[in-house]
Amino acid sequence: MLTFLGIILILGGIIIFIIKTIFGTSKTLNWFTRQRNFQMIGIGLVMSVISGVFFYAEPGTAYAVQYPWGSQKAVVHQGVNTKLWGRLIPIQFELPIKYVIPDNEGELGEQSKYANVDKAKYWAFSDAVKARIATSVVISINTADEAQFLSVADRNKTERNLIRSRIIPNIDQSIKNTCKLMDAQDYISGQASDFDRYFKDQLENGMYVLEEYFASEKREIIGDSTTVRTVANKESKQKRYRIKYVNGEPVREYGNSLKAYGLTVVQAVVTEIDWETTFDKRLQLQKEEVAQTQLEKQQAERQFYRAQKEIAKGEAEKATERARLEKEQIQKTIEAETKAKVAEFNLIEERKNYEVAQFKAKTQKTMADAQSYENAKLVTAGLTPQERAEWEYKTSVNIARELKELKLPEIYIQDGNKQDNDGNLLQSLIGADLAKKMMTKKNP
């Protein structure tokens, strides 16, 4: 800008000087005196010199300065630097390159002036389904190696040419190769991350060499650094592609990589995919089918769990009834066992009482026998007159007491013929009653 203004000032001063020399003085040109004329030319020269000698380096931009005498240098720091009428090749530290799917009006939307934006292209997947793929790629230049940076700037001349002739062709080739490696159905079924990985790896390290195979052929995997997609329909003879491996490493196209230019892939992702209309319809049908299947599955599960609930409820009721019956059974069993135990204890008690009664009876009998035996012995051995008198006294007292307590019948009928034979009636009655009491005392 300064150079342009300086040239205008110089040309203006020269033209005014010529006009004044040819046409003489005029009221319009009287203000431009010779001194002012030379000042204008001088200011133009200074402005032209300043703009040719110095330039301002913007932040985030590297400059390759090529001098008229053949040397060159790299400027990677912002600020005022000298260029000495040399040529400048500015290149951003990071180059954003985007493929964008246009809206319904064909507009790409608001974009940054520092980004290179293009419309997304249609690409065909392995199953011939086409889609517009929107990508976002960020490429970083190598500013640490000055010689490599100057070589890239010298060979590409401008930043735009570097993007158009080097970077975008690699991006397109990476997308094309990656699309060949999978079906559209595989992409939407969970291999989107593989797509991004293959895409970035090819951009940075070089394009894969792909080999053809038929879906019915058995796949052979060399190495273990990748997973090959499984083909469900083995009767198909459709031609497919896969990465060629040697010694466990993918074979790449020699020299076709951004790394050879000192460029590093900072970001390479797929931001959006616009499938073709036929595939969108198929996807919609699949979604509806999946939704219907899920609904039926949920209904079946609901019926299953409802049946399980009824079964569980029945089992719970059975368990409750079983517990109640078992409780009653246990109660009855305990009652029966208690009664049996009580009866058993009563039997034992009666047996013991019987044994005690028997023991007491035997004891009394033994004591009575002993007393009888003692009395008999005393009688047999003879008593002293004093003892005999005492025994007769006690006997008479006992007989008198017995007679007093004797209850004879008020009426007694006896045949007169038997009176002599049976003896005295009173003696008979008294004897019988006494004998009865003696027997009672003897055998209580």
C-alpha positions in Angstrom: 0.0 0.0 0.0 2.8 2.4 0.9 4.6 1.5 -2.3 1.5 2.3 -4.3 0.9 5.6 -2.6 4.6 6.5 -3.0 4.5 5.7 -6.8 1.4 7.9 -7.1 3.1 10.8 -5.3 6.2 10.5 -7.5 4.2 10.3 -10.7 2.0 13.2 -9.6 5.0 15.4 -8.8 6.6 14.7 -12.2 3.4 15.3 -14.1 2.8 18.7 -12.3 6.4 19.7 -13.1 5.9 18.9 -16.8 2.6 20.8 -17.0 4.0 23.9 -15.4 7.0 23.9 -17.7 4.8 23.6 -20.9 1.8 25.7 -20.0 3.4 28.2 -17.7 1.8 29.4 -14.6 -1.9 29.3 -13.8 -4.0 30.0 -10.7 -4.6 26.3 -10.2 -1.0 25.3 -10.3 0.4 28.3 -8.4 0.1 26.4 -5.1 2.5 23.7 -6.4 5.7 25.6 -6.2 9.0 24.0 -7.2 9.8 23.3 -3.6 6.5 21.6 -2.9 6.8 19.7 -6.1 10.2 18.3 -5.1 8.8 17.5 -1.6 6.0 15.5 -3.0 8.3 13.5 -5.2 10.7 13.0 -2.2 7.8 11.8 0.0 6.8 9.3 -2.7 10.4 8.0 -3.0 10.6 7.6 0.8 7.3 5.8 0.9 8.3 3.5 -1.9 11.6 2.8 -0.2 10.1 2.1 3.2 7.5 -0.4 1.8 10.2 -2.1 -0.2 12.7 -2.4 2.7 10.4 -3.3 5.6 7.3 -5.4 6.1 5.1 -6.4 9.0 4.9 -10.1 9.9 1.4 -11.0 11.2 1.0 -13.4 14.1 0.4 -17.0 13.2 2.0 -16.7 9.8 5.4 -17.8 8.5 7.1 -15.8 5.7 9.7 -17.0 3.1 11.6 -13.8 2.0 13.4 -14.2 -1.4 15.9 -11.5 -2.1 16.6 -10.1 -5.6 20.2 -11.4 -5.4 19.1 -15.0 -4.9 19.3 -15.6 -1.1 16.3 -16.3 1.1 15.3 -16.5 4.7 12.4 -17.6 6.9 10.6 -15.2 9.2 8.3 -16.9 11.8 8.0 -14.2 14.5 5.6 -11.3 14.2 6.7 -7.7 14.0 8.6 -5.4 11.6 11.2 -7.2 9.5 13.4 -6.3 6.5 12.8 -7.6 3.1 14.9 -5.3 1.0 12.6 -5.4 -2.0 12.5 -9.1 -1.8 9.5 -11.4 -2.5 7.3 -12.5 0.4 5.6 -16.0 0.5 3.3 -16.0 3.6 2.0 -19.4 4.8 -0.1 -19.8 8.0 1.2 -22.0 10.8 -2.0 -24.1 10.5 -4.0 -24.4 7.4 -7.8 -25.2 7.9 -9.3 -27.0 5.0 -13.0 -27.8 5.1 -15.5 -29.6 2.8 -19.0 -28.3 3.7 -22.4 -29.5 2.6 -24.3 -26.5 1.2 -27.7 -25.7 2.6 -31.0 -25.7 0.6 -30.1 -22.3 -1.0 -26.6 -23.6 -2.0 -24.8 -21.4 0.6 -21.8 -22.7 2.6 -22.7 -20.7 5.6 -20.5 -18.2 7.5 -16.8 -19.2 7.3 -13.5 -17.7 8.5 -11.4 -15.8 6.1 -8.4 -17.8 7.1 -10.0 -21.2 6.2 -10.1 -22.8 2.8 -13.7 -23.9 2.3 -15.1 -26.0 -0.6 -18.3 -27.8 -1.3 -18.4 -31.4 -0.3 -18.1 -33.9 -3.1 -19.9 -37.2 -3.8 -18.0 -40.3 -3.0 -19.0 -44.0 -3.6 -18.7 -46.6 -0.9 -17.8 -50.2 -1.5 -21.5 -51.1 -2.0 -21.9 -48.4 -4.6 -23.9 -46.1 -2.3 -22.9 -42.5 -2.9 -22.8 -39.7 -0.3 -21.4 -36.2 0.1 -18.8 -36.3 2.9 -18.1 -33.1 4.8 -14.6 -33.1 6.4 -12.6 -30.8 8.6 -8.8 -31.0 8.2 -6.2 -28.9 9.8 -2.6 -29.1 8.5 0.4 -27.7 10.4 3.6 -26.6 8.6 7.1 -27.3 10.0 8.6 -24.0 11.1 11.4 -25.6 13.1 13.2 -26.8 10.0 13.9 -23.5 8.1 15.4 -25.3 5.0 12.4 -27.6 4.6 10.0 -24.6 5.0 11.8 -22.6 2.4 11.8 -25.6 0.0 8.1 -26.0 0.3 7.5 -22.3 -0.1 9.8 -22.1 -3.1 8.2 -25.1 -4.9 4.6 -24.0 -4.3 5.1 -20.2 -4.6 1.9 -19.4 -2.7 -0.2 -20.7 0.2 -3.2 -21.2 -2.1 -1.2 -23.2 -4.5 0.2 -25.4 -1.7 -3.4 -26.1 -0.6 -4.8 -26.7 -4.1 -1.9 -28.7 -5.6 -0.7 -30.7 -2.6 -3.1 -30.9 0.3 -6.5 -31.2 -1.3 -5.5 -34.0 -3.7 -4.2 -36.0 -0.8 -7.5 -35.4 1.1 -9.5 -36.5 -1.9 -7.4 -39.6 -2.4 -7.7 -40.5 1.3 -11.5 -40.2 1.3 -11.7 -42.3 -1.9 -9.5 -45.1 -0.6 -11.3 -45.1 2.8 -14.7 -45.3 1.1 -13.5 -48.4 -0.8 -12.7 -50.2 2.4 -16.2 -50.4 3.8 -19.9 -50.4 2.8 -22.3 -47.6 3.6 -24.1 -50.0 5.9 -20.9 -50.7 7.7 -20.3 -47.0 8.3 -23.6 -46.4 9.9 -23.3 -49.7 11.9 -20.4 -48.6 14.0 -17.3 -48.2 11.7 -17.4 -44.4 11.6 -14.4 -44.3 13.9 -12.5 -46.7 11.6 -13.3 -44.3 8.7 -11.7 -41.4 10.6 -8.7 -43.5 11.6 -8.0 -44.7 8.1 -8.6 -41.2 6.7 -6.1 -39.5 9.0 -3.5 -42.3 8.7 -3.4 -42.0 4.9 -3.2 -38.3 5.0 -0.2 -38.3 7.3 1.7 -41.4 6.3 0.7 -42.1 2.7 -2.0 -43.7 0.7 -2.8 -47.4 1.2 -2.2 -49.8 -1.7 -5.5 -51.7 -2.1 -6.0 -55.1 -3.4 -9.1 -56.6 -4.9 -11.0 -59.7 -3.7 -14.3 -61.3 -4.0 -16.7 -61.5 -1.1 -17.0 -65.3 -1.5 -13.2 -65.8 -1.0 -11.7 -66.6 2.4 -9.8 -63.6 3.7 -6.2 -63.9 4.7 -4.9 -61.4 7.3 -1.1 -60.8 7.4 -0.2 -59.3 10.8 -2.6 -58.3 13.5 -2.7 -54.5 13.2 -6.2 -54.4 11.6 -9.6 -56.1 11.6 -11.1 -57.0 8.2 -14.8 -56.6 7.8 -16.9 -59.8 7.8 -19.0 -60.5 4.7 -22.4 -62.0 5.5 -23.4 -63.1 2.0 -20.8 -65.6 0.9 -22.5 -66.4 -2.4 -21.9 -62.9 -3.6 -19.3 -62.3 -6.3 -19.1 -58.5 -5.8 -15.6 -57.1 -6.1 -14.3 -55.5 -2.9 -11.1 -53.9 -1.8 -8.9 -54.4 1.3 -5.5 -53.1 2.5 -2.5 -54.9 1.3 -0.2 -56.0 4.0 3.4 -57.2 3.9 5.2 -58.4 7.1 2.3 -57.0 9.2 2.6 -53.5 7.8 0.3 -51.8 5.3 1.8 -51.2 1.9 1.7 -47.5 0.9 2.2 -45.5 -2.3 5.7 -44.2 -2.2 6.2 -40.5 -1.9 2.5 -39.7 -1.8 2.1 -38.2 1.7 2.0 -34.8 3.4 4.9 -35.8 5.7 7.3 -35.5 2.8 6.5 -31.8 2.7 7.0 -31.3 6.4 3.3 -31.1 6.9 1.6 -32.6 9.9 -2.1 -33.6 10.1 -3.4 -32.0 13.3 -7.1 -32.9 12.7 -8.9 -35.0 10.1 -12.5 -35.9 10.9 -15.8 -36.5 9.1 -18.2 -33.9 10.3 -21.3 -34.8 8.3 -22.5 -37.2 5.6 -25.3 -36.5 3.2 -26.4 -39.9 1.8 -28.1 -40.1 -1.6 -31.9 -40.2 -1.7 -32.3 -43.9 -2.3 -30.1 -44.8 0.6 -31.9 -42.3 2.8 -35.2 -44.1 2.0 -33.6 -47.5 2.7 -32.3 -46.1 6.0 -35.7 -44.8 6.9 -37.2 -48.2 6.2 -34.5 -49.8 8.3 -35.2 -47.4 11.1 -38.9 -48.1 11.0 -38.3 -51.9 10.8 -35.9 -51.6 13.8 -38.4 -49.5 15.7 -41.2 -52.0 15.0 -38.9 -54.9 16.0 -38.0 -53.1 19.2 -41.6 -52.4 19.9 -42.6 -56.0 19.3 -39.6 -57.1 21.4 -40.7 -54.8 24.2 -44.3 -56.2 24.0 -43.0 -59.7 24.0 -40.8 -58.9 27.0 -43.8 -57.3 28.7 -45.9 -60.4 28.2 -43.0 -62.6 29.4 -42.5 -60.5 32.5 -46.3 -60.4 33.1 -46.4 -64.2 32.9 -43.3 -64.4 35.2 -45.2 -62.0 37.6 -48.2 -64.3 37.6 -46.0 -67.3 38.2 -44.2 -65.6 40.9 -47.5 -64.5 42.5 -48.8 -68.1 42.4 -45.5 -69.3 43.9 -45.8 -66.7 46.6 -49.4 -67.7 47.4 -48.4 -71.4 47.4 -45.5 -70.6 49.7 -47.9 -68.6 52.0 -50.4 -71.5 52.1 -47.6 -74.0 52.6 -46.3 -71.9 55.4 -49.7 -71.7 57.0 -50.3 -75.5 56.7 -46.9 -76.2 58.0 -47.5 -73.9 60.9 -50.8 -75.7 61.7 -49.1 -79.0 61.3 -46.3 -78.0 63.6 -48.9 -76.7 66.2 -50.9 -79.9 66.0 -47.7 -82.0 66.2 -46.5 -80.0 69.2 -49.9 -80.4 70.9 -50.0 -84.2 70.2 -46.4 -84.5 71.4 -47.3 -82.4 74.5 -50.3 -84.6 75.3 -48.2 -87.7 74.8 -45.5 -86.4 77.0 -48.2 -85.4 79.7 -49.8 -88.9 79.4 -46.3 -90.5 79.7 -45.5 -88.3 82.7 -49.0 -89.2 84.2 -48.3 -92.9 83.6 -44.9 -92.6 85.2 -46.5 -90.7 88.1 -49.3 -93.4 88.6 -46.7 -96.1 88.3 -44.6 -94.4 91.0 -47.7 -93.9 93.2 -48.6 -97.5 92.7 -45.1 -98.6 93.6 -45.2 -96.3 96.7 -48.6 -97.7 97.7 -47.3 -101.2 97.3 -44.2 -100.3 99.3 -46.3 -98.8 102.0 -48.7 -101.8 102.1 -45.8 -104.2 102.3 -44.2 -102.0 105.0 -47.5 -102.1 107.0 -47.9 -105.8 106.5 -44.3 -106.4 107.5 -44.8 -104.3 110.6 -48.0 -106.1 111.4 -46.4 -109.5 110.9 -43.6 -108.4 113.1 -45.9 -107.3 115.8 -47.9 -110.5 115.6 -44.8 -112.5 115.6 -43.6 -110.5 118.6 -46.9 -111.1 120.5 -46.8 -114.8 119.7 -43.4 -115.0 121.0 -44.3 -113.2 124.1 -47.2 -115.6 124.6 -45.1 -118.6 123.9 -42.3 -117.5 126.1 -44.7 -116.8 128.9 -45.4 -113.6 130.7 -44.6 -112.5 134.1 -47.6 -112.1 136.4 -47.3 -108.4 136.2 -47.0 -108.4 132.4 -49.9 -110.8 132.1 -52.1 -108.6 134.3 -51.1 -105.6 132.2 -51.9 -107.4 129.0 -55.3 -108.6 130.3 -56.1 -105.1 131.4 -55.3 -103.6 128.0 -57.2 -106.4 126.3 -60.3 -105.8 128.5 -60.1 -102.1 127.8 -59.9 -102.6 124.1 -62.8 -105.1 124.2 -64.8 -102.7 126.2 -64.1 -99.9 123.7 -65.0 -102.2 120.8 -68.2 -103.2 122.5 -69.1 -99.6 123.1 -68.6 -98.8 119.4 -70.4 -102.1 118.4 -73.6 -101.5 116.5 -75.9 -104.5 116.6 -79.0 -104.8 114.4 -82.2 -103.7 116.0 -84.1 -106.7 114.8 -82.7 -110.2 114.7 -84.7 -113.2 113.7 -83.4 -116.6 114.7 -84.8 -120.0 114.4 -85.5 -121.4 117.8 -84.3 -124.8 116.9 -80.8 -123.7 116.3 -80.3 -121.9 119.6 -78.6 -124.6 121.3 -76.3 -125.5 118.5 -75.1 -122.1 117.8 -74.7 -120.9 121.3 -75.5 -117.4 122.6 -76.6 -114.9 120.0 -74.9 -112.0 121.6 -71.6 -113.8 121.7 -71.9 -114.5 118.0 -72.6 -111.0 117.0 -69.8 -109.5 119.1 -67.4 -112.1 117.9 -68.2 -111.4 114.3 -67.8 -107.7 114.6 -64.6 -107.9 116.5 -63.2 -110.3 113.9 -64.1 -107.8 111.2 -62.4 -104.9 112.9 -59.3 -107.0 113.5 -59.1 -108.0 109.9 -59.5 -104.3 108.9 -56.7 -103.2 111.1 -54.6 -106.1 109.9 -55.1 -105.4 106.2 -55.7 -101.7 105.8 
